[in-house]
Amino acid sequence: QVQLVESGGGLVQAGGSLRLSCAASGHTLTSYSMGWFRQAPGKEREFVAVISWSGDTVYGDSVLGRFTISKTDAENTVYLQMNSLKPEDTAVYYCAADDLLRGVDWPQISPAYWGEGTQVSVSS
């Protein structure tokens, strides 16, 4: 069973940066795509970014150019570097993983495995 644990959330001022981490257990990253979604209060879940097992990346339009997803296979960890944060980035951020989906599928298809989420709050 795949388990995902997020960390790194918190409160930051607009324009600041945060880095989220997602540690995976129960599998190795070498055969999975992994990524992030977010959900703000009263809003639908939104795709943020994904990195495939080969290292290809896909980003949501609202974070393109500000967020960067990366991974360390040796540590079984995926990261989301968030720069130039805006109040509208405030949300619970969820790590997800899947061993069948291509990266380009993630905005439309829900991955199989999910973490519990970590809160990111950006003050104006």
All heavy atoms as an XYZ file, in Angstrom:
938
protein
N       0.845     -1.194      0.000
C       0.000      0.000      0.000
C       0.881      1.245      0.000
O       1.798      1.361      0.780
C      -0.906      0.018      1.235
C      -1.845      1.200      1.305
C      -2.937      1.150      0.255
O      -3.202      0.098     -0.320
N      -3.551      2.272     -0.025
N       0.568      2.161     -0.897
C       1.321      3.401     -0.994
C       0.858      4.370      0.082
O      -0.336      4.572      0.276
C       1.131      4.040     -2.385
C       1.796      5.396     -2.445
C       1.677      3.108     -3.458
N       1.806      4.963      0.775
C       1.491      5.986      1.770
C       2.260      7.259      1.438
O       3.445      7.196      1.088
C       1.844      5.510      3.169
C       0.984      4.343      3.646
C       1.312      3.916      5.060
O       2.429      4.069      5.515
N       0.313      3.401      5.753
N       1.568      8.387      1.554
C       2.146      9.679      1.222
C       1.971     10.621      2.412
O       0.862     10.739      2.940
C       1.464     10.275     -0.011
C       1.446      9.395     -1.258
C       0.550     10.005     -2.325
C       2.850      9.198     -1.797
N       3.034     11.290      2.802
C       2.981     12.212      3.935
C       3.563     13.549      3.513
O       4.740     13.641      3.146
C       3.765     11.659      5.143
C       3.717     12.668      6.294
C       3.198     10.317      5.579
N       2.722     14.575      3.571
C       3.142     15.918      3.188
C       3.698     16.679      4.390
O       3.304     16.431      5.535
C       1.968     16.730      2.618
C       1.265     16.106      1.442
C       0.003     15.347      1.826
O      -0.072     14.890      2.996
O      -0.889     15.212      0.977
N       4.563     17.625      4.112
C       5.076     18.534      5.141
C       5.513     19.827      4.469
O       5.650     19.886      3.246
C       6.251     17.903      5.893
O       7.319     17.627      5.020
N       5.726     20.862      5.298
C       6.249     22.121      4.779
C       5.240     23.234      4.636
O       5.596     24.356      4.265
N       3.976     22.961      4.907
C       2.985     24.019      4.820
C       3.160     25.042      5.933
O       3.923     24.842      6.875
N       2.438     26.132      5.824
C       2.512     27.169      6.848
C       1.919     28.467      6.377
O       1.218     28.514      5.364
N       2.220     29.519      7.137
C       1.736     30.864      6.831
C       2.882     31.698      6.287
O       3.974     31.729      6.870
C       1.173     31.508      8.099
C       0.726     32.960      7.986
C      -0.431     33.100      7.008
C       0.346     33.491      9.370
N       2.636     32.379      5.184
C       3.661     33.214      4.565
C       3.005     34.464      4.003
O       1.812     34.448      3.662
C       4.398     32.424      3.453
C       3.457     32.069      2.319
C       5.613     33.172      2.947
N       3.760     35.545      3.913
C       3.237     36.772      3.323
C       3.268     36.686      1.805
O       4.074     35.946      1.219
C       4.061     37.963      3.787
C       3.848     38.335      5.236
C       4.534     39.635      5.607
O       5.535     40.016      5.015
N       3.991     40.323      6.600
N       2.393     37.435      1.183
C       2.362     37.492     -0.276
C       3.740     37.881     -0.806
O       4.412     38.757     -0.253
C       1.316     38.501     -0.744
N       4.144     37.201     -1.865
C       5.462     37.417     -2.432
C       6.519     36.493     -1.889
O       7.631     36.408     -2.432
N       6.203     35.788     -0.816
C       7.148     34.890     -0.191
C       7.187     33.523     -0.852
O       6.546     33.286     -1.885
N       7.950     32.623     -0.224
C       8.146     31.283     -0.770
C       7.941     30.217      0.300
O       8.140     30.478      1.490
C       9.572     31.146     -1.327
O       9.810     32.048     -2.374
N       7.558     29.046     -0.135
C       7.471     27.854      0.702
C       7.892     26.661     -0.138
O       7.707     26.681     -1.370
C       6.053     27.621      1.221
C       5.545     28.424      2.417
C       4.072     28.082      2.664
C       6.368     28.148      3.652
N       8.395     25.629      0.526
C       8.662     24.375     -0.158
C       7.937     23.251      0.555
O       8.155     23.007      1.743
C      10.160     24.062     -0.214
C      10.451     22.865     -1.113
C      11.930     22.587     -1.288
N      12.491     21.833     -0.172
C      13.565     21.066     -0.256
N      14.201     20.951     -1.411
N      14.027     20.436      0.806
N       7.085     22.583     -0.187
C       6.374     21.420      0.317
C       7.148     20.155     -0.022
O       7.786     20.083     -1.082
C       4.976     21.339     -0.280
C       4.067     22.550     -0.091
C       2.689     22.258     -0.689
C       3.956     22.956      1.352
N       7.063     19.187      0.874
C       7.671     17.885      0.648
C       6.613     16.806      0.765
O       5.650     16.945      1.528
C       8.775     17.614      1.667
O       9.791     18.584      1.594
N       6.808     15.728      0.030
C       5.917     14.575      0.101
C       6.791     13.327      0.131
O       7.447     13.003     -0.858
C       4.980     14.538     -1.085
S       3.956     13.050     -1.167
N       6.785     12.658      1.267
C       7.565     11.437      1.432
C       6.676     10.234      1.160
O       5.596     10.109      1.735
C       8.136     11.367      2.834
N       7.154      9.366      0.278
C       6.384      8.195     -0.105
C       6.967      6.938      0.518
O       8.186      6.803      0.641
C       6.377      8.053     -1.623
N       6.092      6.038      0.887
C       6.521      4.721      1.364
C       5.626      3.665      0.741
O       4.523      3.955      0.286
C       6.455      4.648      2.895
O       5.136      4.846      3.354
N       6.116      2.461      0.707
C       5.333      1.386      0.134
C       5.610      1.155     -1.337
O       5.121      0.196     -1.922
N       6.371      2.053     -1.940
C       6.771      1.868     -3.334
C       7.980      2.760     -3.598
O       8.296      3.644     -2.814
C       5.650      2.240     -4.304
C       5.450      3.732     -4.437
N       6.034      4.470     -5.446
C       4.757      4.616     -3.703
C       5.695      5.735     -5.303
N       4.917      5.860     -4.267
N       8.611      2.576     -4.702
C       9.684      3.482     -5.116
C       9.169      4.399     -6.210
O       8.298      4.024     -6.993
C      10.898      2.694     -5.644
O      10.473      1.900     -6.751
C      11.471      1.797     -4.568
N       9.710      5.597     -6.249
C       9.217      6.591     -7.190
C       9.550      6.270     -8.632
O       8.997      6.877     -9.537
C       9.776      7.971     -6.841
C       9.323      8.584     -5.517
C       9.942      9.952     -5.355
C       7.817      8.645     -5.471
N      10.437      5.337     -8.841
C      10.937      5.111    -10.188
C       9.863      4.655    -11.158
O      10.027      4.761    -12.364
C      12.069      4.072    -10.167
O      11.598      2.904     -9.499
C      13.281      4.627     -9.443
N       8.734      4.155    -10.671
C       7.691      3.690    -11.575
C       6.381      4.453    -11.423
O       5.368      4.057    -11.995
C       7.440      2.200    -11.343
O       7.027      1.971    -10.013
N       6.381      5.547    -10.678
C       5.166      6.293    -10.411
C       5.290      7.734    -10.901
O       6.378      8.312    -10.898
C       4.878      6.345     -8.909
C       4.244      5.102     -8.351
C       4.945      3.906     -8.305
C       2.940      5.122     -7.886
C       4.357      2.769     -7.796
C       2.345      3.990     -7.362
C       3.059      2.813     -7.323
O       2.476      1.688     -6.821
N       4.167      8.301    -11.282
C       4.097      9.745    -11.407
C       3.568     10.282    -10.076
O       2.748      9.639     -9.418
C       3.183     10.172    -12.558
O       1.873      9.673    -12.399
N       4.066     11.454     -9.683
C       3.657     12.045     -8.414
C       3.431     13.522     -8.599
O       4.081     14.164     -9.431
C       4.725     11.809     -7.346
C       4.892     10.344     -7.003
S       5.951     10.076     -5.575
C       4.959     10.805     -4.270
N       2.497     14.054     -7.827
C       2.193     15.459     -8.011
C       1.381     16.049     -6.888
O       1.251     15.450     -5.812
N       0.842     17.231     -7.168
C       0.127     17.999     -6.164
C      -1.189     18.547     -6.715
O      -1.267     18.965     -7.873
C       0.994     19.184     -5.720
C       2.275     18.780     -5.069
C       3.470     18.507     -5.689
C       2.501     18.597     -3.669
N       4.407     18.167     -4.746
C       3.850     18.217     -3.509
C       1.703     18.723     -2.527
C       4.403     17.957     -2.252
C       2.258     18.479     -1.295
C       3.591     18.096     -1.154
N      -2.182     18.531     -5.844
C      -3.435     19.221     -6.063
C      -3.637     20.163     -4.884
O      -2.965     20.051     -3.852
C      -4.606     18.229     -6.124
C      -4.651     17.412     -7.381
C      -3.808     16.329     -7.567
C      -5.561     17.720     -8.387
C      -3.858     15.566     -8.733
C      -5.623     16.955     -9.545
C      -4.773     15.886     -9.712
N      -4.584     21.058     -5.013
C      -4.935     21.914     -3.887
C      -6.433     22.163     -3.877
O      -7.100     22.051     -4.904
C      -4.171     23.235     -3.947
C      -4.556     24.144     -5.111
C      -3.627     25.350     -5.159
N      -3.999     26.277     -6.228
C      -3.298     27.357     -6.551
N      -2.174     27.659     -5.893
N      -3.712     28.154     -7.530
N      -6.935     22.491     -2.690
C      -8.350     22.811     -2.565
C      -8.525     23.930     -1.560
O      -8.131     23.799     -0.394
C      -9.170     21.589     -2.149
C     -10.668     21.839     -2.195
C     -11.476     20.555     -2.172
O     -10.998     19.508     -1.740
N     -12.707     20.639     -2.646
N      -9.085     25.016     -2.028
C      -9.390     26.158     -1.178
C     -10.817     26.027     -0.654
O     -11.657     25.359     -1.275
C      -9.228     27.450     -1.960
N     -11.117     26.660      0.466
C     -12.475     26.579      1.029
C     -13.533     27.029      0.024
O     -13.405     28.094     -0.587
C     -12.414     27.530      2.226
C     -10.977     27.561      2.616
C     -10.216     27.436      1.333
N     -14.555     26.200     -0.141
C     -15.645     26.545     -1.032
C     -15.347     26.395     -2.512
O     -16.176     26.750     -3.351
N     -14.162     25.870     -2.840
C     -13.782     25.723     -4.246
C     -13.507     24.266     -4.579
O     -13.271     23.448     -3.699
C     -12.553     26.584     -4.556
C     -12.799     28.079     -4.427
C     -11.606     28.857     -4.934
C     -11.879     30.361     -4.891
N     -10.724     31.143     -5.406
N     -13.526     23.970     -5.866
C     -13.225     22.618     -6.304
C     -11.717     22.353     -6.216
O     -10.905     23.274     -6.248
C     -13.708     22.417     -7.743
C     -15.216     22.464     -7.890
C     -15.643     22.099     -9.303
O     -14.780     21.968    -10.178
O     -16.848     21.945     -9.519
N     -11.391     21.085     -6.140
C      -9.994     20.697     -6.140
C      -9.350     21.112     -7.462
O      -9.941     20.969     -8.526
C      -9.880     19.195     -5.952
C      -8.462     18.694     -5.740
C      -8.492     17.205     -5.505
N      -8.917     16.473     -6.677
C      -9.319     15.208     -6.670
N      -9.357     14.546     -5.531
N      -9.667     14.610     -7.790
N      -8.112     21.587     -7.374
C      -7.411     22.122     -8.544
C      -6.081     21.415     -8.727
O      -5.312     21.255     -7.770
C      -7.174     23.630     -8.356
C      -6.404     24.291     -9.468
C      -6.057     25.744     -9.157
O      -6.176     26.149     -7.996
O      -5.659     26.459    -10.088
N      -5.795     21.029     -9.940
C      -4.500     20.431    -10.271
C      -3.410     21.489    -10.185
O      -3.572     22.609    -10.686
C      -4.543     19.838    -11.673
C      -3.194     19.482    -12.222
C      -2.516     18.373    -11.759
C      -2.600     20.267    -13.206
C      -1.262     18.047    -12.263
C      -1.367     19.951    -13.718
C      -0.691     18.836    -13.241
N      -2.283     21.131     -9.564
C      -1.164     22.071     -9.416
C       0.022     21.660    -10.292
O       0.481     22.432    -11.136
C      -0.722     22.168     -7.949
C       0.526     23.055     -7.821
C      -1.857     22.692     -7.073
N       0.539     20.460    -10.091
C       1.725     20.037    -10.840
C       1.909     18.535    -10.707
O       1.448     17.922     -9.738
C       2.980     20.746    -10.335
N       2.598     17.945    -11.688
C       2.921     16.527    -11.658
C       4.304     16.329    -12.273
O       4.719     17.080    -13.159
C       1.862     15.685    -12.404
C       1.763     16.088    -13.865
C       2.154     14.189    -12.258
N       5.018     15.317    -11.762
C       6.277     14.902    -12.352
C       6.188     13.408    -12.621
O       5.793     12.627    -11.751
C       7.473     15.258    -11.438
C       8.797     14.925    -12.133
C       7.373     14.597    -10.070
C      10.007     15.578    -11.451
N       6.498     13.013    -13.841
C       6.386     11.609    -14.210
C       7.603     10.832    -13.717
O       8.600     11.407    -13.262
C       6.264     11.474    -15.725
O       7.519     11.764    -16.335
N       7.521      9.517    -13.876
C       8.636      8.678    -13.442
C       9.904      9.036    -14.215
O      11.020      8.887    -13.702
C       8.295      7.201    -13.640
C       8.063      6.833    -15.083
C       6.887      6.858    -15.770
C       9.047      6.395    -16.012
N       7.086      6.471    -17.061
C       8.401      6.173    -17.251
C      10.426      6.155    -15.930
C       9.071      5.726    -18.382
C      11.100      5.710    -17.052
C      10.426      5.505    -18.260
N       9.754      9.556    -15.446
C      10.919      9.908    -16.261
C      11.401     11.331    -16.024
O      12.416     11.743    -16.583
C      10.584      9.736    -17.736
O       9.533     10.613    -18.098
N      10.654     12.093    -15.204
C      11.058     13.458    -14.916
C      10.329     14.528    -15.690
O      10.583     15.720    -15.482
N       9.441     14.158    -16.586
C       8.635     15.156    -17.304
C       7.665     15.822    -16.345
O       7.124     15.192    -15.447
C       7.852     14.499    -18.437
C       8.761     13.926    -19.511
O       9.871     14.477    -19.709
O       8.376     12.923    -20.143
N       7.426     17.109    -16.571
C       6.561     17.869    -15.669
C       5.405     18.528    -16.415
O       5.518     18.866    -17.601
C       7.354     18.955    -14.932
O       7.962     19.833    -15.886
C       8.426     18.342    -14.050
N       4.300     18.685    -15.711
C       3.130     19.408    -16.197
C       2.647     20.298    -15.050
O       2.628     19.865    -13.890
C       1.996     18.445    -16.621
C       0.783     19.242    -17.098
C       2.471     17.493    -17.707
N       2.264     21.543    -15.383
C       1.818     22.494    -14.374
C       0.430     23.030    -14.700
O       0.064     23.167    -15.872
C       2.778     23.681    -14.282
C       4.141     23.322    -13.764
C       5.174     22.979    -14.632
C       4.403     23.310    -12.397
C       6.429     22.641    -14.151
C       5.658     22.977    -11.901
C       6.663     22.637    -12.789
O       7.904     22.303    -12.308
N      -0.305     23.372    -13.650
C      -1.549     24.069    -13.840
C      -1.286     25.506    -14.279
O      -0.256     26.091    -13.935
N      -2.218     26.076    -15.006
C      -2.017     27.413    -15.563
C      -1.797     28.463    -14.476
O      -1.010     29.397    -14.660
C      -3.231     27.815    -16.407
C      -3.328     27.014    -17.695
O      -2.310     26.412    -18.102
O      -4.428     26.984    -18.281
N      -2.457     28.312    -13.346
C      -2.395     29.339    -12.308
C      -1.055     29.376    -11.570
O      -0.760     30.358    -10.885
C      -3.522     29.134    -11.296
O      -3.386     27.892    -10.649
N      -0.243     28.334    -11.706
C       1.029     28.291    -10.987
C       2.233     28.273    -11.924
O       3.377     28.341    -11.465
C       1.105     27.073    -10.041
C      -0.096     27.045     -9.112
C       1.211     25.770    -10.815
N       1.982     28.186    -13.211
C       3.062     28.101    -14.191
C       3.986     29.303    -14.068
O       3.536     30.454    -14.034
C       2.467     28.026    -15.597
C       3.422     27.708    -16.732
C       4.047     26.333    -16.550
C       2.687     27.792    -18.066
N       5.272     29.020    -13.957
C       6.266     30.073    -13.832
C       6.567     30.476    -12.405
O       7.548     31.183    -12.151
N       5.752     30.044    -11.461
C       5.972     30.382    -10.043
C       6.314     29.150     -9.205
O       7.067     29.260     -8.234
C       4.728     31.059     -9.454
C       4.336     32.337    -10.156
C       3.196     33.047     -9.418
N       1.982     32.245     -9.370
C       1.370     31.867     -8.259
N       1.849     32.209     -7.085
N       0.248     31.141     -8.306
N       5.754     28.017     -9.544
C       5.969     26.784     -8.786
C       6.858     25.839     -9.594
O       6.782     25.813    -10.830
C       4.647     26.071     -8.505
C       3.739     26.779     -7.536
C       3.977     28.075     -7.097
C       2.621     26.116     -7.053
C       3.129     28.702     -6.219
C       1.752     26.722     -6.160
C       2.009     28.029     -5.747
N       7.659     25.055     -8.873
C       8.510     24.057     -9.511
C       8.401     22.741     -8.764
O       8.563     22.705     -7.538
C       9.975     24.511     -9.518
O      10.091     25.774    -10.193
C      10.847     23.484    -10.240
N       8.120     21.673     -9.495
C       8.048     20.347     -8.904
C       9.331     19.594     -9.223
O       9.882     19.719    -10.327
C       6.809     19.568     -9.393
C       6.619     18.287     -8.587
C       6.876     19.297    -10.895
C       5.275     17.603     -8.848
N       9.820     18.828     -8.236
C      11.024     18.036     -8.432
C      10.928     16.799     -7.558
O      10.033     16.690     -6.715
C      12.277     18.848     -8.086
O      12.245     19.252     -6.734
N      11.863     15.882     -7.749
C      11.846     14.674     -6.934
C      13.259     14.167     -6.688
O      14.183     14.476     -7.441
C      11.025     13.571     -7.604
C      11.577     13.108     -8.947
C      10.799     11.912     -9.470
C      11.369     11.435    -10.802
N      10.831     10.113    -11.188
N      13.375     13.392     -5.641
C      14.627     12.720     -5.324
C      14.312     11.243     -5.185
O      13.746     10.828     -4.167
C      15.235     13.267     -4.029
O      15.417     14.675     -4.152
C      16.579     12.587     -3.754
N      14.621     10.471     -6.185
C      14.282      9.055     -6.156
C      14.939      8.335     -4.985
O      14.332      7.481     -4.343
C      14.685      8.387     -7.468
C      13.798      8.798     -8.619
O      12.699      9.351     -8.358
O      14.187      8.586     -9.783
N      16.168      8.699     -4.695
C      16.886      8.024     -3.613
C      16.193      8.216     -2.273
O      16.250      7.345     -1.401
C      18.320      8.535     -3.548
N      15.545      9.359     -2.100
C      14.858      9.649     -0.846
C      13.362      9.409     -0.951
O      12.631      9.642      0.008
C      15.125     11.099     -0.436
C      16.588     11.393     -0.176
C      16.836     12.847      0.148
O      15.897     13.651      0.057
O      17.985     13.176      0.490
N      12.901      8.964     -2.112
C      11.466      8.708     -2.318
C      10.625      9.925     -1.948
O       9.578      9.798     -1.294
C      11.025      7.505     -1.487
C      10.589      6.336     -2.337
O      10.935      6.244     -3.511
N       9.809      5.453     -1.767
N      11.075     11.097     -2.355
C      10.427     12.333     -1.958
C      10.200     13.230     -3.163
O      11.050     13.309     -4.053
C      11.282     13.072     -0.914
O      11.453     12.221      0.224
C      10.603     14.358     -0.465
N       9.046     13.874     -3.169
C       8.704     14.864     -4.180
C       8.574     16.214     -3.496
O       8.083     16.307     -2.361
C       7.392     14.493     -4.885
C       6.919     15.618     -5.784
C       7.565     13.230     -5.685
N       9.013     17.258     -4.195
C       8.995     18.599     -3.634
C       8.166     19.536     -4.519
O       8.072     19.333     -5.727
C      10.411     19.158     -3.540
C      11.344     18.289     -2.746
C      12.172     17.368     -3.383
C      11.395     18.372     -1.360
C      13.032     16.557     -2.663
C      12.255     17.567     -0.626
C      13.066     16.660     -1.291
O      13.915     15.859     -0.570
N       7.604     20.546     -3.886
C       6.942     21.621     -4.621
C       7.486     22.932     -4.097
O       7.171     23.342     -2.976
C       5.423     21.561     -4.452
C       4.658     22.577     -5.293
C       4.758     22.226     -6.787
C       3.189     22.645     -4.871
N       8.343     23.574     -4.890
C       8.881     24.883     -4.537
C       7.907     25.936     -5.020
O       7.617     26.010     -6.220
C      10.251     25.090     -5.179
C      10.856     26.454     -4.908
C      11.202     26.654     -3.444
O      11.736     25.759     -2.794
N      10.895     27.826     -2.911
N       7.403     26.731     -4.099
C       6.389     27.733     -4.415
C       6.970     29.120     -4.176
O       7.294     29.468     -3.039
C       5.142     27.515     -3.564
C       4.580     26.107     -3.670
S       3.029     25.887     -2.755
C       3.606     26.116     -1.080
N       7.109     29.886     -5.239
C       7.643     31.244     -5.168
C       6.574     32.249     -5.568
O       5.568     31.898     -6.173
C       8.857     31.380     -6.090
C      10.001     30.470     -5.704
O      10.202     30.150     -4.522
N      10.769     30.037     -6.685
N       6.819     33.493     -5.226
C       5.894     34.585     -5.578
C       4.464     34.232     -5.178
O       3.527     34.385     -5.966
C       5.981     34.884     -7.080
O       7.288     35.234     -7.453
N       4.314     33.775     -3.963
C       3.003     33.313     -3.506
C       2.008     34.468     -3.429
O       2.354     35.614     -3.115
C       3.130     32.633     -2.151
C       3.694     31.208     -2.215
C       4.201     30.754     -0.856
C       2.641     30.242     -2.740
N       0.767     34.115     -3.729
C      -0.334     35.076     -3.731
C      -1.409     34.622     -2.746
O      -1.508     33.425     -2.449
C      -0.953     35.156     -5.127
C       0.024     35.466     -6.242
C      -0.666     35.379     -7.594
C       0.300     35.647     -8.734
N      -0.363     35.553    -10.062
N      -2.233     35.541     -2.253
C      -3.309     35.115     -1.350
C      -4.200     34.042     -1.964
O      -4.702     33.161     -1.229
C      -4.080     36.420     -1.107
C      -3.036     37.478     -1.241
C      -2.126     37.005     -2.343
N      -4.377     34.073     -3.261
C      -5.223     33.064     -3.906
C      -4.574     31.684     -3.975
O      -5.214     30.716     -4.390
C      -5.635     33.513     -5.313
C      -4.492     33.968     -6.201
C      -4.313     35.483     -6.183
O      -4.386     36.094     -5.077
O      -4.091     36.053     -7.275
N      -3.329     31.569     -3.542
C      -2.686     30.262     -3.433
C      -3.049     29.570     -2.120
O      -2.694     28.403     -1.907
C      -1.170     30.396     -3.514
C      -0.689     30.866     -4.875
O      -1.210     30.372     -5.889
O       0.225     31.719     -4.909
N      -3.736     30.283     -1.235
C      -4.151     29.698      0.034
C      -5.065     28.503     -0.194
O      -6.086     28.618     -0.884
C      -4.873     30.750      0.891
O      -3.939     31.785      1.234
C      -5.429     30.130      2.170
N      -4.689     27.358      0.379
C      -5.438     26.126      0.164
C      -4.791     25.005      0.979
O      -3.688     25.165      1.508
C      -5.442     25.740     -1.311
N      -5.489     23.883      1.047
C      -4.866     22.649      1.513
C      -4.239     21.986      0.290
O      -4.906     21.797     -0.732
C      -5.888     21.715      2.169
C      -5.203     20.397      2.575
C      -6.518     22.378      3.380
N      -2.963     21.674      0.404
C      -2.219     21.061     -0.690
C      -2.082     19.562     -0.433
O      -1.636     19.148      0.647
C      -0.851     21.712     -0.832
C      -0.919     23.067     -1.487
C      -1.491     24.152     -0.830
C      -0.439     23.260     -2.775
C      -1.580     25.394     -1.450
C      -0.507     24.500     -3.391
C      -1.083     25.560     -2.721
O      -1.169     26.791     -3.334
N      -2.469     18.764     -1.432
C      -2.457     17.314     -1.320
C      -1.430     16.725     -2.282
O      -1.401     17.085     -3.463
C      -3.825     16.742     -1.653
C      -4.921     17.161     -0.707
C      -5.698     18.274     -0.974
C      -5.175     16.429      0.446
C      -6.712     18.657     -0.110
C      -6.188     16.799      1.318
C      -6.954     17.920      1.036
O      -7.944     18.285      1.891
N      -0.636     15.823     -1.766
C       0.263     15.034     -2.591
C      -0.482     13.818     -3.114
O      -1.339     13.255     -2.414
C       1.462     14.592     -1.761
S       2.667     13.564     -2.620
N      -0.171     13.409     -4.324
C      -0.822     12.252     -4.927
C       0.184     11.464     -5.759
O       1.223     12.000     -6.166
C      -2.003     12.680     -5.786
N      -0.160     10.198     -5.999
C       0.714      9.332     -6.781
C      -0.119      8.353     -7.590
O      -1.249      8.007     -7.204
C       1.681      8.575     -5.874
N       0.457      7.909     -8.702
C      -0.229      6.927     -9.535
C       0.798      6.212    -10.405
O       1.742      6.839    -10.881
C      -1.276      7.610    -10.419
C      -2.284      6.618    -10.966
O      -1.927      5.883    -11.897
O      -3.407      6.571    -10.438
N       0.574      4.902    -10.600
C       1.522      4.139    -11.393
C       1.011      3.845    -12.806
O       1.692      3.159    -13.578
C       1.888      2.830    -10.701
C       0.676      1.945    -10.447
O      -0.453      2.462    -10.463
O       0.867      0.745    -10.220
N      -0.173      4.373    -13.157
C      -0.722      4.135    -14.493
C      -0.912      5.414    -15.303
O      -0.775      5.408    -16.529
C      -2.061      3.397    -14.388
C      -2.010      1.996    -13.790
C      -3.417      1.411    -13.690
C      -1.123      1.083    -14.644
N      -1.250      6.514    -14.630
C      -1.545      7.745    -15.342
C      -0.284      8.364    -15.928
O       0.780      8.348    -15.310
C      -2.201      8.765    -14.414
C      -3.578      8.449    -13.864
C      -4.042      9.579    -12.966
C      -4.564      8.212    -14.999
N      -0.430      8.948    -17.124
C       0.619      9.797    -17.652
C       0.479     11.176    -17.006
O      -0.596     11.548    -16.535
C       0.481      9.933    -19.162
C       0.534      8.617    -19.929
C       0.151      8.870    -21.381
N      -1.170      9.460    -21.471
C      -1.654     10.076    -22.552
N      -0.898     10.172    -23.629
N      -2.869     10.563    -22.569
N       1.525     11.933    -17.022
C       1.462     13.259    -16.431
C       0.362     14.120    -17.027
O      -0.357     14.822    -16.323
N       0.173     14.045    -18.336
C      -0.839     14.876    -18.990
C      -2.255     14.473    -18.617
O      -3.210     15.205    -18.876
C      -0.678     14.831    -20.521
C       0.635     15.469    -20.936
C      -0.772     13.401    -21.036
N      -2.432     13.289    -18.010
C      -3.759     12.835    -17.594
C      -4.192     13.462    -16.281
O      -5.389     13.509    -15.970
C      -3.767     11.314    -17.420
C      -3.530     10.579    -18.722
O      -3.936     11.086    -19.789
O      -2.932      9.482    -18.686
N      -3.242     13.916    -15.487
C      -3.545     14.318    -14.124
C      -4.590     15.425    -14.004
O      -5.395     15.389    -13.073
C      -2.268     14.729    -13.403
C      -1.525     13.566    -12.833
C      -1.133     12.436    -13.494
C      -1.076     13.410    -11.494
N      -0.476     11.578    -12.646
C      -0.415     12.154    -11.421
C      -1.168     14.199    -10.361
C       0.151     11.685    -10.234
C      -0.604     13.739     -9.181
C       0.046     12.499     -9.118
N      -4.607     16.432    -14.857
C      -5.641     17.465    -14.686
C      -7.071     16.941    -14.850
O      -8.013     17.560    -14.348
C      -5.306     18.471    -15.790
C      -3.838     18.304    -16.015
C      -3.609     16.828    -15.860
N      -7.234     15.801    -15.518
C      -8.574     15.300    -15.783
C      -8.938     14.044    -14.995
O     -10.121     13.775    -14.781
C      -8.743     14.974    -17.284
C      -8.754     16.194    -18.191
C      -7.359     16.662    -18.531
O      -6.443     15.861    -18.649
N      -7.188     17.962    -18.692
N      -7.935     13.271    -14.583
C      -8.208     11.977    -13.947
C      -7.610     11.955    -12.549
O      -6.454     12.320    -12.357
C      -7.634     10.821    -14.783
C      -8.215     10.857    -16.203
C      -7.930      9.477    -14.126
C      -7.596      9.839    -17.135
N      -8.378     11.511    -11.588
C      -7.910     11.506    -10.198
C      -6.889     10.391     -9.984
O      -7.156      9.219    -10.288
C      -9.096     11.296     -9.257
O      -8.663     11.310     -7.911
N      -5.712     10.721     -9.442
C      -4.720      9.677     -9.139
C      -5.228      8.718     -8.071
O      -6.180      9.012     -7.353
C      -3.522     10.479     -8.621
C      -3.739     11.869     -9.118
C      -5.208     12.059     -9.147
N      -4.530      7.587     -7.962
C      -5.012      6.515     -7.094
C      -4.706      6.743     -5.613
O      -5.484      6.332     -4.753
C      -4.415      5.192     -7.532
N      -3.572      7.361     -5.323
C      -3.114      7.462     -3.939
C      -2.987      8.920     -3.518
O      -2.517      9.756     -4.291
C      -1.771      6.750     -3.782
C      -1.800      5.316     -4.235
C      -1.280      4.950     -5.469
C      -2.384      4.334     -3.442
C      -1.321      3.642     -5.896
C      -2.431      3.017     -3.867
C      -1.907      2.684     -5.090
O      -1.970      1.382     -5.512
N      -3.383      9.182     -2.260
C      -3.426     10.558     -1.765
C      -2.854     10.656     -0.356
O      -2.995      9.737      0.455
C      -4.874     11.049     -1.721
C      -5.470     11.203     -3.078
C      -6.034     10.229     -3.849
C      -5.541     12.411     -3.840
N      -6.454     10.755     -5.047
C      -6.167     12.097     -5.061
C      -5.154     13.726     -3.597
C      -6.406     13.062     -6.051
C      -5.384     14.672     -4.578
C      -6.001     14.341     -5.782
N      -2.240     11.797     -0.081
C      -1.854     12.122      1.272
C      -2.983     12.825      2.001
O      -4.059     13.057      1.437
N      -2.715     13.178      3.265
C      -3.730     13.824      4.094
C      -3.831     15.323      3.857
O      -4.822     15.936      4.232
C      -3.423     13.564      5.570
C      -3.523     12.097      5.981
C      -4.951     11.602      5.916
O      -5.870     12.370      6.294
O      -5.167     10.453      5.481
N      -2.807     15.917      3.287
C      -2.832     17.342      2.983
C      -2.070     18.181      3.987
O      -1.883     17.786      5.147
N      -1.615     19.340      3.517
C      -0.941     20.306      4.377
C      -1.447     21.697      4.022
O      -1.621     22.027      2.848
C       0.587     20.218      4.228
O       1.224     21.092      5.168
C       1.063     20.549      2.830
N      -1.695     22.505      5.043
C      -2.288     23.830      4.835
C      -1.225     24.845      4.435
O      -0.164     24.941      5.068
C      -2.982     24.310      6.108
C      -3.563     25.706      6.024
C      -4.776     25.789      5.117
O      -5.666     24.937      5.187
N      -4.815     26.815      4.255
N      -1.529     25.601      3.394
C      -0.713     26.742      2.987
C      -1.596     27.983      3.047
O      -2.671     28.009      2.435
C      -0.155     26.561      1.566
C       0.508     27.855      1.082
C       0.830     25.407      1.534
N      -1.154     28.975      3.792
C      -1.908     30.216      3.927
C      -1.011     31.383      3.539
O       0.110     31.497      4.046
C      -2.405     30.396      5.357
O      -3.262     29.346      5.740
N      -1.511     32.235      2.649
C      -0.744     33.378      2.168
C      -1.503     34.642      2.545
O      -2.644     34.839      2.112
C      -0.531     33.311      0.654
C       0.361     34.471      0.201
C       0.078     31.977      0.253
N      -0.866     35.481      3.336
C      -1.504     36.713      3.781
C      -1.157     37.860      2.839
O      -0.078     37.910      2.262
C      -1.064     37.051      5.196
O       0.329     37.282      5.247
N      -2.096     38.788      2.717
C      -1.889     39.932      1.811
C      -1.176     41.071      2.502
O      -0.993     41.066      3.706
C      -3.233     40.406      1.266
O      -4.077     40.756      2.332
